[in-house]
Amino acid sequence: MKIFSILLILLFTVLLSAERVYYSDGRSFELMPADGITATVGTAPAPGPFIKRWNADGMSYVIRAELGGLPVYRHGAGYLIARPELFWRGTGDVATLAAAYGLTLVEILPGYELYKFAVAGDAVATARRITESGHGWAFPNLVREVRPRVALPQDPFYADYQWFLNNDGTYIDVYGDPVETLKRADIRFEDALRFLMKIRFEPGKYTTKIAVMDSGVVTTHPDLIGDGGKMDPGYDAIRDEAGGDPHVAESHGTNCAGITAAESNDIGVSGVCPWCGLYPILVLEGSEGSAISEEMYLKTYDRLVADPAIVAVNCSFGVTSEYGEIPMMPGVEESHTNFMKNGRGGKGGIIVYASGNDGVDAHYDGMFQHIFEFERDGVAVAHRLVIVGATSAWDTHIDYANWGMELGITAPSLSSYPVIGIATTTIPGSGDIGTDYLSYFSGTSAAAPVVTGSLGFIFSLNPALTLEEAEDILYASADKINPETGMWDGDGFSPKFGHGRVNLHKAARLALGYPMCDPLTVTAEVLNNIDDDCDGWVDEALVSHPKVGQPCVADADCLSPGYSPDQVACLDSYLGYTAKGGYCVLKPDRAPCPDGTVMERIDNQRVCLLECGYQLPCIREGYICNADILGLCLPQCETSADCPEGHICGDNGVCAIEGSPVGGPCTSESDCLYNGSYCDTSKPGGYCYLLCDQLKDSLCPEGSKCIFSTRSGTYLCAGTCTSDEDCRPEADYYKCHLDWTEKSGVCFRPCRNDGDCGDADCQEGRCVPYGWEPPDAEAVPDVAVVADEDEQIGPDTFTLPEPQEDDSACALITI
């Protein structure tokens, strides 16, 4: 029996005898065959259980406990895969060598004086035999795992400013004051990095590129050049020449680039995909007054298709809702379809657009509505653009972000109350943190590159994914936040959040073929802003919701969890409605309204009102939703006397606007009185206007004047006034201007700066002649205009001088 055991041991030793790999000078090391383990190689990971999975040379290597594949060896605790290839250097005849060892010549590497051969068998054993037989020196083409150098960012502004990557519950706002945020209201960036470190996965450095189509990117920014291969020179689409640097001092594109892919290099900030390369495209000459032609679209996307490393395009620009319904241009359809179908060598590239910052339904943009249809490998594909909305540092919908049924996904951006921005790169020397970094980049312009960077991250982990597969991963992995108030339907879609808020950790796991959540970490749901049970929903049925919109008699009836008595109130009227039975509101302090409510101004104070719409009806008796997708719960009317001024009671009990004059409220063009009117829904309550020309009041209906809107660059008819009381005081927004582009007594949005007023002065949101002082200094409150959001507290109560006579006006045909 003892002799038999010894024989088994000897036999096992022979079967698993070490192989030897030689260096050119005769040194060598041993490799031990991995018993019962082989590897497969292909362009995409094969299904089924595996021991290890690697990506190398654009191929996927999978090590399994089975026979029939490539030989696998051990060196210490690691594995090496022997590809069926070896390299040889010697003085003998090549053809004789090939015939003797069953080799096929593949390539000659003259710089090394090496011949590359394909091997019919184990390349490790064949290379050893060649070397030890004195027929020259040979070594096998081994594939080995490299320990990932992925690490958590140590960039100096990362911990204190980049809350959207890792929200620890505290942050410094743009004024330097500490703010308490919602912990884990982020994209799970650090969790994704820890996952890659755990499985020892190293993404290819700069092998995946993200295109930033914008105002240009500073291609020499120290945080965007990496170690020399990160920044492509790019393309100037305006001049049709190489080079993506901005030609004017506009930082928008550089801001976007930093969010997508700033290097994690211990300086400045980190991007969402720090190992991704960048391809800058200059299409906007500055942030305002820019345009883009069909030709620019066609030529730009031709270039993007020609570079298969470019996986996604970030487009943080678009047309505002001030222009009404916008059709998609043919060149846009052609160019975008080209990249979606033919980009990435035929696997398809993804195009990401910001939804816009008007706080309205994004449906007005025909490009967002469009379904791009084509075939890939004989299979029909129907794809939309990835449209990005915005969430706050509290995981709530941000009121300025456009929403709607076309929304794809949401990502964090600047929160306006308090002001907590997105930290990123900017034009060197112009930053507010350090000299080269900005702390308050904002809007859906900042949310979109978070998503584009996430797609770069996904494609860098699995380059074999098609556009459709990557988009499915992005949407399936997104967190469905605020389950009870987010207006989610049975398919997991919300007009406020799209398919959810980005979760990069889940996306990374899916991209590499792992379950969306680690089975060892799945637990019952607890209140921590994490999807603990991995069902897609975050903190379902665990959040205590405030009493906003509920009936009340006194303020104390409105006390809500987490809010003090001075942060609640019982109103008997709001927005021109009588609140039957009282109406509870919140008055949040340095925090946004909780989800399910929306901030409005009532009597010069910010309060939270109850929202409603898609999948979220008003359940209080006597109240009804004023919109199908996203609106407010308002008292139901019986007669027009129950409605605010300018509204009538409709058959459904909802107060509707009827025949709104120039400057009056609207929700669509049909609400406006005159033929050819437009409804600017980016303004509070909407704003009806007509186009005119060259300040000619004769082109406006009686009682309105032709002014120039510097923000939209159009001439339009605006309502007239003698004081702010004539400018829809219920909206608590519009100003009566003394001198707006040479016109006195017009109701319009607050001015942001002197540039809005032409040759006049902007004082407290009102255009006035230079040197003008109010008749009563106390009548004008000390209020700052918030430039990005058109916010202004009022009204003021001075009287304008009598308006000057102008051209005789002619009334337009009414509907």
C-alpha positions, 0 to 999 in steps of 0.5 A, a space after each residue: 500500500 505504501 509503495 502504491 501511494 509513493 507511485 501515485 505521488 511520483 505520477 502526480 509529480 510527473 503530470 504536474 512537473 514545472 515548466 521553465 521560461 527562459 530569458 535571452 541570457 540563460 536565466 529562467 523561472 518555473 511555472 506550475 501547470 494549473 491542474 484541471 484549469 484552462 482558459 477561453 478567449 474571445 471578443 465577448 465574455 462567454 457565459 457560465 461560472 468562471 475563476 477569473 475574467 480579464 480583458 487584454 488586447 481587446 479580447 476577453 479571457 476567461 479562466 474556468 475549471 474545465 479542460 479543452 482550452 488554452 493552458 493555464 499556469 500558476 506563478 505564486 498565487 497568480 494565474 498565467 494564460 499561455 496563448 498559442 504563440 511564441 517569440 524566437 530569436 536565433 541564427 538557424 533557418 526559419 523554415 527548418 525551425 518551423 517544420 521541426 516544431 510545428 510552427 507557423 510564422 505570423 509576424 517579424 518584429 524587426 526592432 527586436 529581431 524577433 519572429 512571432 510564431 503560432 504554436 500547435 500546442 502548449 507554447 510554454 513547453 514548445 519554447 522550452 524545448 527550442 531553447 534547451 535544444 540549442 535552436 535559439 532562444 524562445 519564450 511564450 506569449 503569456 497573458 497575466 493579471 496585473 494588479 489594478 492601480 485603481 485607487 480612491 481619489 486623493 485629489 485636494 478638492 475631491 473630499 470637500 467639493 465633489 459631493 456628487 461622487 461621494 456625498 458624506 452628508 456635509 458640504 461647503 456651499 459657494 459662500 463658504 458655509 457648511 451645509 448638511 446634505 443627504 448622505 449617499 445622495 451621489 452616484 456611488 463612485 467610490 463603491 464602483 472603485 472599491 469593486 474594481 479593486 476587489 476583483 483586481 480589474 484594471 481598465 485600459 488607460 485612455 483606450 476609451 475616449 469621451 467626446 465633449 461637443 461644446 465651447 472647446 476644452 483647454 487641452 493643456 489643463 493640468 488635470 486633463 492631460 494625464 501623463 501625455 496620452 489623455 487629451 486628443 487634439 480634437 476638432 474645431 467644427 467652426 473652422 473645420 480644422 484640427 484643434 478643440 481649444 476654445 477661441 474665446 475665454 469661455 469655460 463651459 466645455 472645460 467644465 464639462 470635460 473635468 466632470 467626465 474625465 479629469 485625471 485622478 492624479 492627486 491634483 485638483 478634482 477627479 472625473 467620473 471616468 478618470 482613466 478615459 481619454 478626451 476628444 474636445 470639439 469646438 462648436 460653440 463660440 462662447 456660451 451665448 450667441 452661438 449657432 450650429 449648422 447642419 454641415 457642422 453636425 455632419 462633419 463632426 459625427 463623421 470624425 467621431 465615427 472614424 475613431 472607434 475609441 470614442 464611445 460617447 458624446 456629451 452635448 450640454 447645449 440646446 435650444 431653450 423653450 422660449 422658442 416654442 416647439 422645435 423640430 429636429 433638423 435633417 442633418 441632426 437625424 443623419 449625423 446622430 444615426 451615423 454615430 449610433 449605428 456605425 460608431 465604435 467600429 459598428 457597435 454604436 456610440 451613445 449621444 448624451 444631451 442635457 434636458 435644459 434649465 427652463 423647469 418645463 416639459 422637455 417635449 418641446 425639443 423634437 430631437 428629444 422625442 425622436 426614435 432613431 431606427 436602424 439595423 445592427 447585424 440584421 437586427 432592428 434597433 430603435 434608440 432615443 438620445 440619452 436625455 439627462 435631468 438633474 437631482 440635488 444633494 438631497 436626491 430631489 428633483 431640481 426645479 430648474 431642470 426640464 422633465 418629461 416623458 422623454 427623460 432618460 436618466 438623472 444625475 446630480 447638479 447644482 442645488 439652488 437653495 442653498 447653492 451647492 455646485 459641482 466642482 470641476 476644471 475651468 480655464 486656468 487662472 479663472 477658478 474660485 478654488 485654487 486657480 484652475 477649478 470652479 466650485 459652482 458649475 450648474 444646471 443640466 449642463 453639469 448633470 449630463 457629463 456625469 452620465 457621459 462619464 458613467 458611460 465611458 466608465 461602462 465601456 472601458 470595463 467591457 468594450 464589447 458592449 453595443 450601444 443598446 447593451 450599455 444603455 440597458 445597463 445604465 438604466 437598469 442600474 439606476 436608483 429609483 429614488 423617492 419611491 412614493 413621491 417620484 411618480 414612478 410607473 409600473 415600468 420603473 419610469 418617472 417623468 422627474 427622474 427618468 429611469 433613476 439617478 445614476 448608480 455607477 457601482 451597480 452599472 460596473 458590476 453589470 458591465 463585467 457580468 456580475 449580479 447587480 448587487 453582491 449577494 453577500 451584502 443584500 439585506 432588508 431595507 433600512 433608512 440609509 439612502 441605499 437600495 439594501 434589498 437590491 430591488 431597484 427602489 431606495 428606502 421604500 416605505 421608510 421615509 416619513 413624508 411631511 403634511 404639505 397640502 393637508 387641511 389645517 386650522 392653525 400652524 401647529 396642525 402642520 407639524 411634520 417630522 424633521 421640521 421645527 414649528 417655525 418651518 410650517 404654516 397653515 395658509 388660507 389662500 395661495 397662488 390666488 386660490 382660497 384654500 378650503 379647509 386650510 392648506 399646510 406648507 413647509 418653509 425649509 431652511 437651507 434645504 430644498 423642498 422634500 420630494 413630492 413638493 415644489 418651492 413657490 413664493 407666497 407673500 415674498 417667502 419660499 414655501 413648499 406646495 404639494 405637487 401631483 401629476 403622472 402616477 401621483 393624483 391629488 387625494 385630498 377631497 376638493 382638490 385637483 391636479 392642474 396638469 397631466 404630467 407635473 403640476 400642483 394640487 389646487 382647489 377644485 373650482 365650481 364657478 369662475 369666481 373660485 379661480 384667480 384673476 384671468 382664469 375661468 372654471 373648466 368642465 373638469 373643475 380645473 381653473 384654466 387661462 382664457 384669452 391671456 393678453 401679451 404679458 399674461 399667464 399661459 401653459 401653451 400657445 392656446 392660452 394666449 389671446 392673439 393669433 401667432 402668440 408664443 408661450 414662454 413657459 420658462 417664466 413663472 406662470 408662463 408669459 404670452 408674447 408676440 414677435 415684433 421688429 426693430 422696437 416698433 410698437 405699431 406691430 404690437 397689440 394695443 396696450 403692449 410695446 416692442 422690446 428686445 430680449 437680450 437673453 433670447 435675442 428676439 424682438 417681442 411684444 411685452 405688457 405695459 405697466 405703471 407699477 409692479 402691481 400691474 405685472 401679475 403680482 400673484 407670480 411674485 416675479 415680474 418687474 415694471 421696468 422704467 427703461 428696458 431697451 429704450 422703452 418705459 413702463 414694460 412688464 418683463 422678467 427681472 434684469 440680471 445685469 446692465 447688459 440686459 437693459 441696453 443703455 440703462 442701468 439694472 437696479 435690484 432686477 429693474 432696468 432704470 435710466 442711469 443715475 435714477 433713484 427711487 422716489 422712496 428709498 424704502 420702497 425698493 427692498 434690498 434684494 439680490 437677483 439670482 442670475 442663473 434662475 431669474 429669481 427676484 423678490 418683490 414687488 415694489 410700489 413706486 409709480 412710473 411717470 406717464 408713458 410717452 406716446 408712440 406709434 399708433 397700435 393696431 390690434 391683431 386678430 383674436 382667437 
